């Protein structure tokens, strides 16, 4: 079991100033990797690991200073 911090699409959307549906679309289009923590349900409940989210931001040119602000490190 991983103890790494995870983020919901709603939290990610708030961090980026986009709508949660946008983050869900990135997940469905496999632009952003997520884990479905609610298997067997009609609607998936996604979570994104912090390391995956950091890599996603870095691939898109987000600076280390901006990452510190986003993650409050």
DSSP file (Angstrom, degrees, kcal/mol; ACC not computed):
  #  RESIDUE AA STRUCTURE BP1 BP2  ACC     N-H-->O    O-->H-N    N-H-->O    O-->H-N    TCO  KAPPA ALPHA  PHI   PSI    X-CA   Y-CA   Z-CA
    1    1 A X              0   0    0      0, 0.0     2,-0.3     0, 0.0     0, 0.0   0.000 360.0 360.0 360.0 133.4    0.0    0.0    0.0
    2    2 A X        -     0   0    0      1,-0.1     0, 0.0     2,-0.1     0, 0.0  -0.606 360.0-165.6 -86.3 142.5    1.3    3.4   -1.0
    3    3 A X        +     0   0    0     -2,-0.3    -1,-0.1     2,-0.1     3,-0.1   0.277  48.9 127.4-105.2   8.2    1.5    6.3    1.5
    4    4 A X        -     0   0    0      1,-0.1    -2,-0.1    45,-0.0     2,-0.0  -0.382  69.5-102.6 -66.1 142.4    2.0    8.8   -1.3
    5    5 A X        -     0   0    0     -2,-0.1    45,-2.4    44,-0.1     2,-0.3  -0.361  39.2-158.2 -65.2 142.9   -0.4   11.8   -1.2
    6    6 A X  E     -A   49   0A   0     43,-0.2     2,-0.4    44,-0.1    43,-0.2  -0.865   4.2-149.5-123.1 159.6   -3.2   11.7   -3.8
    7    7 A X  E     -A   48   0A   0     41,-2.1    41,-2.6    -2,-0.3     2,-0.2  -0.978  11.7-132.9-130.2 140.4   -5.4   14.3   -5.3
    8    8 A X     >  -     0   0    0     -2,-0.4     4,-2.4    39,-0.2     3,-0.2  -0.500  32.0-109.1 -83.0 159.1   -8.9   14.2   -6.6
    9    9 A X  H  > S+     0   0    0     37,-0.5     4,-2.6     1,-0.2     5,-0.2   0.855 120.0  56.3 -56.1 -34.8   -9.8   15.7  -10.0
   10   10 A X  H  > S+     0   0    0      2,-0.2     4,-2.0     1,-0.2    -1,-0.2   0.905 108.1  46.1 -65.1 -41.0  -11.7   18.5   -8.1
   11   11 A X  H  > S+     0   0    0     -3,-0.2     4,-2.2     2,-0.2    -2,-0.2   0.918 113.1  49.4 -67.3 -43.3   -8.6   19.5   -6.1
   12   12 A X  H  X S+     0   0    0     -4,-2.4     4,-1.8     1,-0.2    -2,-0.2   0.920 110.0  52.1 -61.1 -43.6   -6.4   19.4   -9.2
   13   13 A X  H  X>S+     0   0    0     -4,-2.6     5,-2.1     1,-0.2     4,-1.6   0.909 109.3  49.4 -59.7 -42.6   -9.0   21.6  -11.1
   14   14 A X  H  <5S+     0   0    0     -4,-2.0    -1,-0.2     1,-0.2    -2,-0.2   0.883 108.5  53.6 -64.3 -38.2   -8.9   24.1   -8.2
   15   15 A X  H  <5S+     0   0    0     -4,-2.2    -1,-0.2     1,-0.2    -2,-0.2   0.866 118.6  35.2 -62.1 -36.1   -5.1   24.2   -8.3
   16   16 A X  H  <5S-     0   0    0     -4,-1.8    -2,-0.2    -5,-0.2    -1,-0.2   0.543 107.2-118.4 -99.1  -9.6   -5.1   25.0  -12.0
   17   17 A X  T  <5S+     0   0    0     -4,-1.6     2,-0.2     1,-0.3    -3,-0.2   0.834  74.6 118.2  73.7  31.7   -8.2   27.2  -12.2
   18   18 A X  S   <S-     0   0    0     -5,-2.1    -1,-0.3    -6,-0.2     2,-0.2  -0.736  70.7 -90.9-119.8 172.7  -10.0   24.8  -14.6
   19   19 A X    >>  -     0   0    0     -2,-0.2     3,-1.4     1,-0.1     4,-1.1  -0.566  31.8-119.6 -83.1 149.2  -13.3   22.8  -14.2
   20   20 A X  H 3> S+     0   0    0      1,-0.3     4,-2.5    -2,-0.2     5,-0.2   0.828 113.1  64.3 -56.0 -32.4  -13.2   19.3  -12.8
   21   21 A X  H 3> S+     0   0    0      1,-0.2     4,-2.1     2,-0.2    -1,-0.3   0.839  97.9  56.1 -61.5 -31.1  -14.7   18.0  -16.1
   22   22 A X  H <> S+     0   0    0     -3,-1.4     4,-2.0     2,-0.2    -1,-0.2   0.921 107.9  46.5 -65.1 -44.4  -11.5   19.2  -17.8
   23   23 A X  H  X S+     0   0    0     -4,-1.1     4,-2.1     1,-0.2    -2,-0.2   0.905 111.0  52.5 -65.6 -41.0   -9.4   17.0  -15.4
   24   24 A X  H  X S+     0   0    0     -4,-2.5     4,-2.8     1,-0.2    -1,-0.2   0.892 108.1  51.9 -60.5 -39.1  -11.7   14.1  -16.0
   25   25 A X  H  X S+     0   0    0     -4,-2.1     4,-2.6     2,-0.2     6,-0.2   0.904 107.1  52.1 -64.6 -41.0  -11.3   14.5  -19.7
   26   26 A X  H  <>S+     0   0    0     -4,-2.0     5,-2.9     2,-0.2     6,-1.4   0.905 111.9  47.4 -60.4 -40.4   -7.5   14.5  -19.3
   27   27 A X  H ><5S+     0   0    0     -4,-2.1     3,-1.3     3,-0.2    -2,-0.2   0.938 113.1  46.8 -66.5 -46.9   -7.8   11.2  -17.4
   28   28 A X  H 3<5S+     0   0    0     -4,-2.8    -2,-0.2     1,-0.3    -1,-0.2   0.852 113.1  49.2 -64.3 -34.5  -10.2    9.6  -19.9
   29   29 A X  T 3<5S-     0   0    0     -4,-2.6    -1,-0.3    -5,-0.2    -2,-0.2   0.404 114.4-120.0 -84.1   2.7   -7.9   10.7  -22.8
   30   30 A X  T < 5S+     0   0    0     -3,-1.3    -3,-0.2     2,-0.3     3,-0.1   0.764  80.9 122.6  61.9  29.3   -4.9    9.3  -20.9
   31   31 A X  S   <S+     0   0    0     -5,-2.9     2,-0.4     1,-0.3    -4,-0.2   0.787  79.9  33.6 -81.5 -33.0   -3.2   12.7  -20.8
   32   32 A X  S    S-     0   0    0     -6,-1.4     2,-0.4    -9,-0.1    -1,-0.3  -0.993  87.1-132.7-126.4 127.1   -3.1   12.4  -17.0
   33   33 A X        +     0   0    0     -2,-0.4     2,-0.3    -3,-0.1    16,-0.2  -0.638  33.9 167.7 -83.3 131.7   -2.7    9.0  -15.3
   34   34 A X        -     0   0    0     -2,-0.4     2,-0.4    -7,-0.2    14,-0.2  -0.925  30.5-126.8-139.3 163.5   -5.1    8.3  -12.4
   35   35 A X  E     -B   47   0B   0     12,-3.0    12,-1.9    -2,-0.3     2,-0.8  -0.937  18.8-133.8-113.0 133.9   -6.2    5.3  -10.3
   36   36 A X  E     -B   46   0B   0     -2,-0.4     3,-0.3    10,-0.2    10,-0.2  -0.789  22.4-178.5 -86.0 112.6   -9.9    4.4   -9.9
   37   37 A X  S    S+     0   0    0      8,-3.1    -1,-0.1    -2,-0.8     9,-0.1   0.431  72.3  62.3 -92.1   1.0  -10.3    3.9   -6.2
   38   38 A X  S >  S-     0   0    0      7,-0.4     3,-1.4     3,-0.1    -1,-0.2  -0.469  73.3-178.4-124.5  59.0  -14.0    2.9   -6.5
   39   39 A X  T 3   +     0   0    0     -3,-0.3     3,-0.1     1,-0.2     4,-0.1  -0.242  65.4  26.8 -61.3 145.1  -14.0   -0.2   -8.6
   40   40 A X  T 3  S+     0   0    0      1,-0.3    -1,-0.2     2,-0.1     2,-0.2   0.378  93.8 116.5  86.3  -4.9  -17.3   -1.8   -9.5
   41   41 A X  S <  S-     0   0    0     -3,-1.4    -1,-0.3     1,-0.1    -3,-0.1  -0.575  74.2-119.6 -93.6 160.2  -19.2    1.4   -9.2
   42   42 A X  S    S+     0   0    0     -2,-0.2     2,-0.5     1,-0.2    -1,-0.1   0.906 102.9  42.2 -64.5 -42.3  -21.1    3.1  -12.1
   43   43 A X  S    S-     0   0    0     -4,-0.1    -1,-0.2    -5,-0.0    -2,-0.1  -0.920  90.2-126.1-109.6 127.5  -19.0    6.2  -11.9
   44   44 A X        -     0   0    0     -2,-0.5     2,-0.6     1,-0.1    -5,-0.1  -0.361   9.9-146.0 -69.0 149.9  -15.3    6.0  -11.3
   45   45 A X        -     0   0    0     -2,-0.0    -8,-3.1    -4,-0.0    -7,-0.4  -0.941  24.9-159.3-115.8 105.3  -13.7    7.8   -8.4
   46   46 A X  E     -B   36   0B   0     -2,-0.6   -37,-0.5   -10,-0.2     2,-0.3  -0.562  15.9-176.1 -92.1 149.0  -10.2    8.9   -9.6
   47   47 A X  E     -B   35   0B   0    -12,-1.9   -12,-3.0    -2,-0.2     2,-0.5  -0.990  12.7-150.4-136.8 143.3   -7.2    9.8   -7.6
   48   48 A X  E     -A    7   0A   0    -41,-2.6   -41,-2.1    -2,-0.3   -14,-0.1  -0.960  20.4-123.8-116.5 127.9   -3.8   11.1   -9.0
   49   49 A X  E  >  -A    6   0A   0     -2,-0.5     4,-2.3   -16,-0.2   -43,-0.2  -0.389  20.7-121.8 -67.7 146.8   -0.6   10.4   -7.1
   50   50 A X  H  > S+     0   0    0    -45,-2.4     4,-2.6     1,-0.2     5,-0.2   0.890 112.5  53.2 -57.1 -42.5    1.5   13.5   -6.3
   51   51 A X  H  > S+     0   0    0    -46,-0.2     4,-2.1     1,-0.2    -1,-0.2   0.876 109.5  49.1 -63.3 -36.8    4.5   12.2   -8.2
   52   52 A X  H  > S+     0   0    0     -3,-0.2     4,-2.3     2,-0.2    -1,-0.2   0.901 111.8  48.8 -66.9 -41.4    2.3   11.7  -11.3
   53   53 A X  H  X S+     0   0    0     -4,-2.3     4,-2.3     2,-0.2    -2,-0.2   0.896 110.3  50.4 -66.8 -40.7    0.9   15.2  -11.0
   54   54 A X  H  X S+     0   0    0     -4,-2.6     4,-2.7     2,-0.2    -2,-0.2   0.927 111.7  48.3 -62.6 -44.8    4.4   16.7  -10.6
   55   55 A X  H  X S+     0   0    0     -4,-2.1     4,-2.4     2,-0.2    -2,-0.2   0.904 109.6  53.4 -61.9 -41.0    5.6   14.9  -13.7
   56   56 A X  H  X S+     0   0    0     -4,-2.3     4,-0.7     1,-0.2    -2,-0.2   0.921 112.1  44.7 -58.3 -46.2    2.5   16.1  -15.6
   57   57 A X  H ><>S+     0   0    0     -4,-2.3     5,-2.1     1,-0.2     3,-0.8   0.915 111.7  51.7 -66.8 -43.3    3.2   19.7  -14.6
   58   58 A X  H ><5S+     0   0    0     -4,-2.7     3,-1.9     1,-0.3    -2,-0.2   0.890 104.4  57.0 -62.0 -39.4    7.0   19.4  -15.4
   59   59 A X  H 3<5S+     0   0    0     -4,-2.4    -1,-0.3     1,-0.3    -2,-0.2   0.759 107.4  50.8 -61.3 -23.5    6.2   18.0  -18.9
   60   60 A X  T <<5S-     0   0    0     -3,-0.8    -1,-0.3    -4,-0.7    -2,-0.2   0.197 124.8-101.0-102.4  14.5    4.2   21.2  -19.5
   61   61 A X  T < 5 +     0   0    0     -3,-1.9     2,-0.4     1,-0.2    -3,-0.2   0.672  61.8 160.2  81.9  18.7    6.9   23.5  -18.4
   62   62 A X      < -     0   0    0     -5,-2.1    -1,-0.2    -8,-0.1    -2,-0.1  -0.610  37.4-127.2 -74.8 129.4    5.8   24.4  -14.9
   63   63 A X     >  -     0   0    0     -2,-0.4     4,-2.3     1,-0.1     5,-0.1  -0.238  16.6-111.4 -74.9 163.8    8.8   25.8  -13.0
   64   64 A X  H  > S+     0   0    0      1,-0.2     4,-2.3     2,-0.2     5,-0.2   0.877 119.5  54.4 -61.1 -38.5   10.0   24.5   -9.6
   65   65 A X  H  > S+     0   0    0      1,-0.2     4,-1.7     2,-0.2    -1,-0.2   0.912 109.2  47.2 -63.3 -42.2    9.0   27.8   -8.0
   66   66 A X  H  > S+     0   0    0      1,-0.2     4,-2.7     2,-0.2    -2,-0.2   0.881 109.9  53.6 -66.5 -37.2    5.4   27.4   -9.4
   67   67 A X  H  X S+     0   0    0     -4,-2.3     4,-2.8     1,-0.2    -2,-0.2   0.904 105.9  53.0 -62.9 -41.1    5.4   23.7   -8.2
   68   68 A X  H  X>S+     0   0    0     -4,-2.3     5,-1.6     1,-0.2     4,-0.7   0.889 111.2  46.7 -61.4 -38.8    6.3   24.9   -4.7
   69   69 A X  H  <5S+     0   0    0     -4,-1.7     3,-0.4     3,-0.2    -2,-0.2   0.934 113.2  48.5 -67.8 -45.8    3.4   27.3   -4.7
   70   70 A X  H  <5S+     0   0    0     -4,-2.7    -2,-0.2     1,-0.2    -1,-0.2   0.896 123.8  31.6 -60.6 -41.6    1.0   24.7   -6.1
   71   71 A X  H  <5S-     0   0    0     -4,-2.8    -1,-0.2    -5,-0.2    -2,-0.2   0.367 103.2-127.6-100.9   4.1    2.0   22.1   -3.5
   72   72 A X  T  <5       0   0    0     -4,-0.7    -3,-0.2    -3,-0.4    -4,-0.1   0.892 360.0 360.0  52.0  46.6    2.8   24.5   -0.7
   73   73 A X      <       0   0    0     -5,-1.6    -4,-0.1    -6,-0.2    -1,-0.1   0.427 360.0 360.0 -98.3 360.0    6.2   23.1   -0.1
